[in-house]
């Protein structure tokens, strides 16, 4: 039977990829540079920064300084909207290990048999259910 890999979050929190992992993913998948920003000294402005200290990420340059009222969310990259079975993302998560974890996440790559699965979530903590792992209740006549 064919096997497939899926990324899940194994701790309470949420499925979330770190900005360094997103940066590596976009570089490998799309050959695209990303632009990272963090809050500048408790003001309403954000300044360009490195991915490992970023609070926001865009796939289009927003300039050296960005006011929170001028943020163009058309170019915003979220940390949680990724395809869990994307081979490039799986490669990045396996390569970076814990550095791929976003805020309140502990990512793990799980291998399943077959191609049918469901992700069950308990307060952000995820597990995989496949047809082989379902315990069926049987009605007795």
Secondary structure, DSSP 8 states (H G I E B T S, - for coil): --EEEEEEE-SSS---B-HHHHHHHHHHHH----EEEEE-TTSSEEEEE-GGG-SEEESS---SEEEGGG--GGGB--SS---TT-HHHHHHHHHHGGGGB-TT--EEEEEEESS--EEEEETTEEEEE-GGG--------
